[in-house]
């Protein structure tokens, strides 16, 4: 059974990468899933740590741009995730 609606709640510093990634992945399927991504404030994180996290998110999103352009099917995404992505290969 496919998801009809999906709500993602994430930190503000992580919002852009989370949104773009979920849009990419769910866009590879039939596209019928209603996706909503909401950011919550980055409260409780000191300024230096927040700057480090924002920079890491920026670099991570930049590194995803190429695969997002090249991968057009769920099968190719699965192959990339488990054989080429640094976190899973």
C-alpha positions as CSV (number, residue, x, y, z in Angstrom):
1,X,0.0,0.0,0.0
2,X,1.5,3.4,-1.0
3,X,1.4,6.4,1.2
4,X,-1.3,8.9,0.4
5,X,0.1,11.7,2.7
6,X,3.4,12.2,4.4
7,X,4.3,14.8,7.0
8,X,8.0,15.4,7.7
9,X,8.9,17.5,10.7
10,X,12.5,18.5,11.0
11,X,14.8,21.2,12.4
12,X,15.1,24.5,10.6
13,X,18.8,23.9,9.9
14,X,17.9,20.6,8.2
15,X,14.8,21.7,6.4
16,X,16.1,22.4,2.9
17,X,17.9,19.1,2.5
18,X,15.1,17.1,4.1
19,X,12.5,18.8,1.8
20,X,14.6,18.4,-1.4
21,X,15.4,14.7,-0.6
22,X,11.8,13.7,0.2
23,X,10.6,15.5,-2.9
24,X,13.2,13.7,-5.0
25,X,12.5,10.2,-3.6
26,X,8.7,10.5,-3.7
27,X,8.9,12.1,-7.1
28,X,10.6,8.9,-8.4
29,X,7.4,6.9,-7.5
30,X,4.0,7.6,-9.1
31,X,4.0,11.1,-7.5
32,X,0.6,10.6,-5.8
33,X,1.9,11.1,-2.3
34,X,1.0,14.5,-0.7
35,X,4.2,15.6,0.9
36,X,4.3,18.3,3.6
37,X,7.6,19.3,5.2
38,X,7.6,21.6,8.3
39,X,10.6,23.1,10.1
40,X,10.7,23.7,13.8
41,X,13.0,26.3,15.4
42,X,16.6,25.5,16.1
43,X,16.1,26.5,19.7
44,X,18.5,25.0,22.3
45,X,21.4,24.8,19.9
46,X,24.3,27.2,20.6
47,X,25.3,29.5,17.7
48,X,28.7,27.7,17.0
49,X,27.1,24.3,16.9
50,X,24.2,25.6,14.7
51,X,26.7,27.1,12.3
52,X,28.6,23.8,12.0
53,X,25.3,21.9,11.4
54,X,24.2,24.5,8.8
55,X,27.5,24.1,6.9
56,X,27.3,20.3,7.0
57,X,23.7,20.5,5.6
58,X,24.8,22.9,2.9
59,X,27.7,20.6,1.8
60,X,25.4,17.5,2.0
61,X,22.8,19.1,-0.2
62,X,25.4,20.2,-2.7
63,X,26.7,16.6,-2.9
64,X,23.1,15.3,-3.5
65,X,22.5,17.6,-6.5
66,X,24.3,15.4,-9.0
67,X,22.6,12.1,-8.0
68,X,19.3,14.0,-8.0
69,X,19.8,15.0,-11.6
70,X,21.0,11.5,-12.7
71,X,18.8,9.1,-10.8
72,X,15.3,8.8,-12.3
73,X,14.0,5.5,-11.0
74,X,13.5,3.9,-7.6
75,X,15.7,1.0,-8.8
76,X,18.6,3.3,-9.6
77,X,18.1,5.1,-6.3
78,X,18.3,1.8,-4.4
79,X,21.5,0.9,-6.3
80,X,23.1,4.3,-5.6
81,X,22.1,4.2,-1.9
82,X,23.5,0.7,-1.1
83,X,26.5,0.7,-3.4
84,X,27.7,4.2,-3.8
85,X,26.4,6.4,-1.0
86,X,29.0,6.9,1.8
87,X,26.6,6.2,4.6
88,X,25.4,2.8,3.4
89,X,27.9,1.2,1.0
